[in-house]
Amino acid sequence: MVTKQFHIKGMTCAACSSAVERVTGKMDGVEKSSVNLATNLLTISFDDTKVSNEDIIKKIDRAGFVGELHEEETKEERVKQEREEEEELHKVKRRMTINVILAIPLLYISMGHMMPFKVPLPAFMGMETAPLMFAIAQLFFTTIILINGRKFYTVGFKSLFKGHPNMDSLVAIGTGSAFIYSLVMTYKIPTDVNAVHHLYYESAAVVVTLVMVGKYLEARSKNKTGEALKKLMALAPDTAILVEGNIQKEVKIDEIKVDDIILVKPGGRIPLDGIVTEGYTNVDESMLTGESIPVEKKTGDQVVGGSVNHEGSIRVKVNRVGEDTTLSKIVKMMEDAQGKKAPISKLADKVAGYFVPIVMIIAIIAAITWALLGHNLEFSLTVFVSVLVIACPCALGLATPTAIMVGTGIGANHGILIKSGEALETAYKSKAVVLDKTGTVTKGSPEVLNILSFGMKQDKLLQIAGSLELDSQHPLGNAIVNKAKEKGLEFLKVENFKSITGQGIKGLVEKESYYIGNERLMKAINVDTKEIDYQIKEMAKRGETAMYISTDKMIKGIIAVADPIKETSKEAIEKMKEQGIKVYMVTGDHKLTAQAIADKVGIDEVIAEVMPEDKVKVVQKLQENDTKVMMVGDGINDAPALVQADVGVAIGSGSDIAIDSADMVVVRSDLMDVFKAIKLSKETIRKIKQNLFWAFFYNTLGIPLAAGVFYAINGSLLSPMFAGLAMSLSSVTVVGNALSLRRLKL
């Protein structure tokens, strides 16, 4: 199975996206098909031995749309595409402006005689004095307006004939019927002067104009929903200063390779990810972390492409280029998130798929019913056109994706990277949050606080321990290595080094086998620890982790290591609990040590002395009662649990495997950002529900009104012009409501 994305051209409403989903989803070998109207992207999972890209494109074409494989674009291609979109939007604006200008004299001519005061009109085109010229003048303005809005007819009738009627079909049939009816009446004027009272040119023209205004405002607003992504894309510079010996030259970013040295001058953007090899500066990484305070950078520190170098000049050895850079990964993550739909949108899509055909049936039935009740053709036509125009399901299709796009953009601005709409929807439903301890609740940079040695000097014990831990990647081991370096101890040669998962390490130092690890390791090698149990418990009560050092036969010492708690952990956990979330901490550490840390930050329940593979079981057990579980971790051993959880959140400073396995990434490694992600999820879904309510409510109320239900009660009948205005406003309102999410303060 492979998953690919296709860019779809020609979609105008939720009925279009539903049609593409329907025809592609039925293909043999297709597992899942999902279309996002806001981004015009089809995300499809299929068996590539049964279905090819060409088969999918042909199927899309038969449905009346144009599909092309959506591939990774270069910055130049993206800029070109944005320019083309802007030019297209400018053309739409120009045509719309012309129509608005032409609609004014058209309304003046056609509706002037209905005003309570006298509206002057030349005698050669007056309704009473020159009825034929009165009609031809309206025909002239209307024809130009309809030609300007020809897209509604070309797309609408094409979709109708393909068997997938959409919003354009409704506008085309409604306004087309009004125009043809008026044309027939114009032809009859020379023989029947009363035909001049049955012209509907202004309805057809004004409806098309109003819908064009609505679509323009909608398109302009949709562009704003993707502003966060565009800003991110614009962060990477186009060129970099390459340093080769004593020569400096400006080259395109694409020409830079891994291990090249680049110069970054004060005030410039860092082009690519790399390590500082020379110089000292402060770097603004707010584009990545949302943190406005510049970060100090010196030789050996990692810098990120797209961040801003402040006052110092630095040389950087590039270690990531192209798609591997942090910025590229963030952009890709956001594109994927905005291309995927949240489950909440399925209801709207299902409704939209059947909506247009049902509306067409309602319009026909309503028109026939009023005709059978004795009303004239003019009345029935008004009802027919109004129902078709007011019922366009644009708002339904835009309700979810626009809010998702804005929500993921807000998240990115705050250093919260959301990989899918589903993750954004599920996060606020979490009733249990499982936190890894080291690097998540704590800083992940432990320090040696105490050393107890038995039968050898403390420095010798530290030297042996540091030599063994030199080959280990564990944070606790790094603390021992750093302490040995701090004391200026030389590292000894280690042979037969072995890492024992979940327990510790062993190796041969000075022809003696040594073990460093937890109590579980001591039990595994049958080393008695009863004599030092009291010291161990005292360390644990203080939140210190005891690292045992032993030979095959006896304990040689204990090194007490403590990992400082992050400043914001307690506040974040309190805020989660205020939302009714139960907070768990899962760790391989000793129960007493884990409980001491949990008590300090207010964690509800501790699950300690857990092997890495058992973290998944902890998540599964919590999920048994249909509890939505969020897992937060940073290590490779957290990856399976992150996948198992309903929402996996990776700490930004964590391993690549953890980040790849997660549904969200909090770049700043701050638990407050986990709470902010939950809050963002809640507010985004609230906006989606508001949008869906107004979209459904609008259509539920609008269709009966247009069908003449209220005419039977109080004699009021909706004009097609007002139907067009209402339809346009509904879409603009939904997009505007989604954009109001940008005012959210996390």
N, C-alpha and C positions, 0 to 999 in steps of 0.2 A: 504494500500500500504506500502511495506517495500523496503528499498534500501540496497543492500548487494554488497560485492565485492568478486570476484572469481579470483584466480591466475591461469593464463593460461600457460601451457607448450607446446612447440612445434611451437610457432609462430616465423616466420623469417622475415616477411615483411608486408607492408601495406595491401596486398591482404589477408593475414592470419587474421589480425585484422578485416578487413572488412567482411570476411566470418563469423567470430564468431559473430559480431554485427548483421549480416543479419539473421543468423539462430535463434539466441536467441531473436532478436527483433520481429520476426514473431510469437512467441509463444503466445497463448491465455492467457491474463492476464498480459502480459508484457507491461509496459507503455513506458519505455525508456531503451535502451541498448547502452553502450559506452565502447569501448576498447582502452586502452592506450598502444601503442606498446613499449614505452620506459620503462614502469614499468610492462608490461605484466599483467595488471589488467583489469578485466571486471567489470564495475560499472553498476548494473542493478536494475531498480525499477519495482516491480511486485506485483500482488495481491497474497498474500500467501495462500488464500483459493482456488485459481485456479492452482497455480504453486508452486512446492516444490523445495528445493535446489537440490534434486536428479534428478528432471526433467531437470533442467538447466544443470547439470553436464553431463547427458546422451546426451543432445542435442549437447553440446560441443564435446563430444566423437565421436558422429556420424559425426561431421564436420571434424574429423581427428586430434583433439587436446585433451589435458588432462586438465581438470579443477578441482580445489579444492577450497573449501570455504576459503576465506582469513580472518583469525581471528586475534584478538589482540595477539601479541607475547610478551613473556617476553624478557628481555635483553639477557638471555642465548640463547634463541631460535633464536634471531636476529643474535647474534654472530656466532652461529652454521650455520645459513643460509648463512651469509657472507663468512664463511670459505669454505662452500660447493661451493659457486659461484666462489671463488678464485681458488679452486682446479679444478673446471670444466674449468675455463679460462686457468689454467696452462696446462691441458690436451690438450685443443685446440691449445695452443701455441706449445706444444711438437709435436703434429701431423703436424701442419703447418710447423714447422722447418724441420722435416723429409722430408716433401714434397718439400720444397724449395731446400734442399740439393740434393734430387733425381732428381729434375727438371733440375738442372745444367748439369749433364752428359747426361740426355735425350735430352736436346736441343743441346748439343755438338755433339751427335751421329746423330740426325735427321736433324739438320740444318747446320752442319759443311761444307757439300759439296756446300752450297749456298754462303759461304763467298767469298769475292773477293780475299782472300789469301788462300793458301793451309793449311788445318787443318789436322794434322796427325791422322790416325785412323788405328788400327790393321787390317791386311789383312783378319783375320778370321771373321770380322764383317763389312767389307767395303760394301758400297752399290753396287758397281760394282763387287767386288771379291766374296762376300758371301751375296747375297741379303736376303736369308732366315734368317741367323743369325742377319743381320742388323735389320730386322723386329722383330725378337724374343727378341733382346736386348731392343728395345723400348717397346715391350709388357711387359717385365719383370718390368721395371721401372714404366710404366703407371699403371699396375695392382696394385702395392703397393700404388701408389699415390691415385688411385680411392678407394681402400679399406680404406685408411686413411680418405678420404672424403666421406665415405659411407652415412653419415647423409643426404647429399643432395639427395641421391637416395631413402633411406628409407622414409624420410619425404616427398620428392617431389612426388614420385609415389603414396604414401598413400593419400596425399591431392588431387592428380589428380583423383584417383579412387573414392574418396569421393565426387567428383564434385566441389571441391574448389581449383583449381590449384593456386600455389603461386610461389614465387621466386625460391624455391628449385626445383619446377616442371620444370621451364624453364631451369635451369642449368642441371638437370637430363636428360631431353629429348635432349637438345643440345649436351652435352658432351657424353651422352650414344649413340646417333646416330653416332657421329664421331668415337667412340670406336668400335662399332659393324661394321661399314663400313670398318675400318682399319683391323679388325679381319678377315673379309671376304677376303680382299685384301691379307692378310698374307697367308691365306689358298690357294689362287690362285697362289702364287709366284712360287711353283715348276713346274706348268704347263704353267704359263705366267709370265716371268721375268719382264715385263713392269708394273706389278701390284705393284712393289716396289715403283713406283713413285706416288702412290695414297694412301699413309699412312697418317693418321691424329692423330696418338697417341699423339704427342706432343701438339696438340691443345686441346684435351680432358684433358690431364694431367695438362697443364699449366693454362688453364681456371679454373679448380677446385682449383689449388694451389693459383692463384691470388684472387679468390673469398674467399678462406679461410683466406688469409692475410687480405683482406678487412673486413671480418666479425670479425676477431680477433681485428683489430684496432678499429672497430666500437664498439665492446663490451667493450673494454678497455676505450674508450672515454665516453661511456654511463655510466660506473661506476663513472667517474669523475663528471658527471652531478649531481649525487646524493651525492657528498662528503659533502655538507653542512648539509644534513640530517644525515649522518653517524657521523659527528662531534658532532651534537647536541645529538645524542643517546649516544655517548661516554662520555658525560659530567657528567652523574649521577654516583657516586661511587657505587661499588658493596656492600660495607659494611658501617656500622656506629657504633660509640661508644655509646652504651646505658648506661644511668646513672640510677641506682636503689639504692637510698639512698647513701651510701658511696662506693658502688660497681660499677665499670666500666667494661663493657665487649663488645668486638667487635662481632657484629651480622650481618647477612645478611639484606639487605634493606627490603626484603619481610617480615621480622619478626617484623619490626617497626610498631606500631599502633598509631593512633591519640592520642594526649595528652602525649605520651612518651617524656622523656627528653633525648636529645642527646648532646654529647660534640663534639665541632668542634675545632680542634687544629689549631694553626697558619700554614698557607701554605696549609691547606687541603681544599677539596671541601665540600660545605655544601650539605649533602645527600638529604634532603627533605625540603619542605616549612615549615616555622614555625615562632614563635615569640621568640625573644631574651629574656630570663628570667634572664640572669646573664652575665656580662662582657661587654666589649667595644672593637670595632674593626673597620676596614675599609674593605669593601667587593667589589671585582671586579665583576660587573654584566654585563660586556660587552657582554657575551653570550646571554643575554636577551634584552639589550637595545641598543647595539652597541656603548655605551659610555664607553670610556677607563678609565675615571677618577674614582677611587674607591669611594664608597658611605659610609659615616659614619653610623655605626650601634651601637645602645645602647639598654638598657633594654626597652622592649615594642615595638621595631621596627620589621617589617616583613622582613624575609630573604627568598631567593628563592633557591630551590635545584638546584645544578649544578654550582652556583656562587662560586667564590674562596675567602676564608677567608685570609686576609693578616696577620697582626702582632699580633692580640689579640686572646685570647682563650675565646670562648663563649659557653654558654649552651642555647639550643634551644628547646622550646616546640613545637612538631610537630603538625601542624593543617591540613596537606594534605598528603595523601599517594597514591601510585599506580597511577591510571589513572587520579586522581584529581589534581596531582601536576602541577604546571605551565609548567615545562619542558615537561611532558607527553602530556599536551594539545597542546603545540607548535608542538611537533613531530607529533601528530595525525592530527593537522591542516595542516601541510606541506605534510604529506602522502596523505591526502584527496585531497589537491590542485594538487599534482603531479599525482594523479590517475584519476582526471577529465580532460576532454579535453576542449579546448577553441573552441568556435563556428567556428573560422577561419579554423579549421582542417577538418570541414565537407566536404568541396570541395575536398580536397586531398583524404579523405577516400572514397568518392563516386567514384572518378576517379579510385582509386586503386582497388575497387571492380570489375570493369569491365575490368580493364587494362590487366591482365594476359591472359584471354581468347582471347581478341582482338589481343594481341601480337602474340599468338600462330597461330591465323588465318592469320595475316600479314606475319608471317614467312613461313607458308605453301604456301600462294599465291605467295610470292616473289620467293620461290624456284621453284615452278611449272612454273611461268612466265619465269624465266631465262632458264629453261629446254626446254620450248616450243620455246624460241628464238634461240635454237640450241646449248646452252652451255651444257657441260658434267655434269655428276653426281657430280663430285668433286666440280665444281664451285657452283652448286645449293646447295650442302651440306654446303659449306662455308657460303653462304648467310643465310641459314636456322639456322645454329648454331650461327652465329654472331647476328642475330636479336633477338633470344631467350635470349642470354646471356647479351647483352647490355641493354635490356629493363627492367631488374629487378627493381621493384618499391620500393626498400628499402629506397631510399632517400626521397620519398614522405611520407612514414610512419613515418620517424624520424624528418621531418622538424619542426613540431609543438611541440611535447612533449619534445624533448631535450631542446628547448629554454625555455619552460615553467618551466622545472625542474631547469635550471640554474637561471632563473629569480626569482623564489620563494626562491631559496637558497641565492641569493644576498640580497633579501628583509629580510630574517631571520637574516642575518649577520648584518643588519642595524636596527634591531628592528621593521621591518615592516612585519607583518604576513599576508600572502595572502591565503585565504581559497579555492580559485578555479581559474582555468585557465580563466574562463569567467570573473571573477572580474579583473584579470590582463589585459585581453583584452579590457574591457570596460572602465577602469579608465581613459585612455588618451583621450577617446572620450568625456569626461565630459565637458559640456559647461557652467554648473552652479554648483557652490559649495555652499551648505547651511551649515552654521556653527552655532552650538549652542553657546551661550555666556559663561555661567558659566562653568569653568573647561575645556573649549575648546579654546576660544580666551583669556579668563582670567585664572588665576592660580587656581581658585576654592577654594581659602583659603582667604575669605574676612576678613576685619578688621573693627572694629568700629572706626569711625573718629570723630563723633560728637553726642552729646545727648542734645535734647531740651525737657525740662519737663514743664508741666503746672499744677500747684496746688500741686506738690509734689517734694521732693528733687530728684536730678539726680540719686543718689545711690539707692534710693527706687524704682525708675522707672526701673533702670537696674536690681535690685534684682528680681522684679516681672517678667520682660521680660525674664531674664535668667532662672528663675524657670520654666516658661512655655516652653521655647525653649529646656530645658533639654531633653524632650521626643521627640523632633523633629529631623529629619535627614537632614534638609535643611542646605546647607553651610552657608547661611546668619544667620540662627539660631545658628549655631556653633560659629560664630563670636561673637554673643551676650553672649553666655555661657562662652566663653574664656575670654571676657572682665570682666564679673562678677567674674570669678575665679581669674583673675589678680588683682582685687581690694580686694580680700579676702572676698567677700560677701557670706553669707550663703543662700542656696537655700530653698525656702519655699515649703510647701506641696501643690500640685496641684490636684484638683479633677475634674472629668468630662472632662478630656482632649479630644479634638477632632481636627483632621486635616481636613481642608477644602481645597480640591484640587484646585490648581491654585490661591488661595486667601490668605491663612494663617492658623492660629490655634486659638483655644479658650480654656479657662479653668477657673476653680473657684479657686481663691487665696484669702485667708483670708475672705471667705464668699462673695467675690465680683467677678462678671464675667468680665474677661478681654479678649480682642481680640488683636492679633498681626498679621499684614499682610500688603497687598498693598492697593492701592486706591479702587480697585474693592471690597475688603472686607468691607471697610468703607461705600461704597454705598449700599452694600447688607444689612447692619445693620442700614442704615439710620442715620449715624453719619456725621454731617456737618464738612467739612474740609476747607471751604472758607477762614477762617481767617489766615490759615497757608499756603495757596497756594504759596505765594511769596517765603517763605523759601524752600518749596518743589522744586520749579522751579530752584532756585539757586543751590540746592544740585544736581539736575539732570544735570544741565549744567556742573558741575564739574565731572560728571560721577559717582556720589554717588547714592546709592539706599536708598530711605526713607522707613523705617519700622514704620508703624503707631502703636501706642499702645493706646487702648481706652477701656472704659467700654461700657455698653449698650447704654449710653446716650451721652457721650462726649469724645473728644480727651484728652488723658493724657500726650502724648508726642510723640516725633519722635526720632528714632535712625538712624543716617546716617551711612550706611555701604558701603564700596568700595572694590571691588575685583581687585587686581592689574593685569594689562595686562602682559601676558607672553612676555619675552624678544624677542622671535623669531616670534611672531604673525605678526607684521607689515611686516617684510622681506618676510615671507612665502606668505602672501596675495599679496604683490607686484609681486612676482615671478609667482603666479597663474594668475594674471591679464596680465602679459607679454605674457602668453601662450594663451591669448584670452578668458580666463575663467571669467565669471561674478560671483562675490562673494557676497553672501547674509548672513545676520545674523538674526537668529530667536530667540526670547526670550520672556519670560513672563514679563520682566522688563518694567518700565516706558519708554515711547517714547524718552523723552529728555535724560534720563540716557543712554539708548541704543545708541542713535545717538552720544552722546559725546564720547563713547568708539569707535564706528564705525569710527568717524572722525579721531581719533588718529591712527588707524591702516589701514585706507584707504579702508574700506568696501564700496561696491557700493550701496547696498540697505539694509535698516533695516526693519524688520517686527517685531514690538514690541507688548507687551501686548497680547501675544498669549497664549491660554490655551494649556496644553500638548497635548490634542487630536487633536488640530488644526494644529500641526506641519506636520501631514500627508497630510492635505489639501494643505499646502504651497508647499510641494514636488509635489503633484499631479497636481497642477495648473501649475507649471514650466514644467512638463512633457507633458502638453497638446499639445505643438507645436513640439513634437518629440525631445525635448531637453534632452540630457543625463544628469541626475542629480546625483551628489555625495553629500551625507549627512554625516556630521561629528558631532558626539555627544558622550556624556559619561554617561548620566543618564538613569534611567528606563523609564522615560517619552520620551526619544528619540528613544526607541526600535522600535515602530511602523513605525516611519519615516525612520529609518535605513533599515527596511525591504522593505518599499515602494520605496526607492531610487534605481536607477540603480546600484549604488555602495554605500554600507553603510560602513562607516569607524568609528570604535569605538576607543576612546581614552583609552589607556592602564590602566589609573588610574580609569576608570569608573566602572560602575556596571557590574556584571556577565551577567545580562540580555541583556544589551547593547552590550557586547562583543559577546555573543552567537548569537545576531540578525544581527551582521555586517558581511560584506564580507571580510573586512580587519581590522586588529588591529594595531595601532601604539603604541608600548609599552612605548615609552618615553613621551607620552602625549604632543608631540611637533608638532605644525602645519607645521614646516619645513619637517617633515617626511611624511606629507600628500602630499606636493609638490614632495618630492622624490619618493613617490609611483606612482604619475602621470608620472614622468620622467622615472621611471623604466618600467612602462607599455608601454610607447611610444617606448623605446629602444628595449624591448623584442619583441613587435609586428613588429618592423622594421626588426629584425633578422628573425622572422618567415616568413615575406614576402620575404626577400632575399632568404631564404632556399627554399620556395615554388617556387619562380621564377627559381632558378637554377635547382631544381628537374624537373620542367615541361620543361624548356628550354633544359636541357640535354637529356631528353627522346624524345622531339620533334625533336631535331637535330640528336640524336644518331640512332633512328630507320631507318630513310631514308638512312643514311650513311651506316648502316649495310645491308640494303635491296638492296644496289647496285645502288641507284639513281645517285650517283656521278660517278659510273663506266661508265654509259651511256654518261656522260659529258666529263670526263677527264681520264677514264680508271683506276681509283683508287678503290680498293676493300678492305674493312676493314677485317683484320684477326680476327678470334675468340679470339686469345690471347689478342689482343689490346682491343677487346670488353669487355673481362673479367676484364682487368686492368681498363678501363674507368668506368665500372659499380661499381667496388670496390671503386675507388677514389671518385665517386659521393657521396656515403654514408659517407665516411670519411670526405669529404669536408663539408657536411651539419652539421655533428656533431661538427666538428672543428669550424665552423662558430658560432654555438650556444655557444660553450665554450669560444669564444672570448668575449662574453658578460661579462665574469667575470672581464674583465679589466675596466668595466664601473665605473666611479667615481660619486657617488650620491651627 
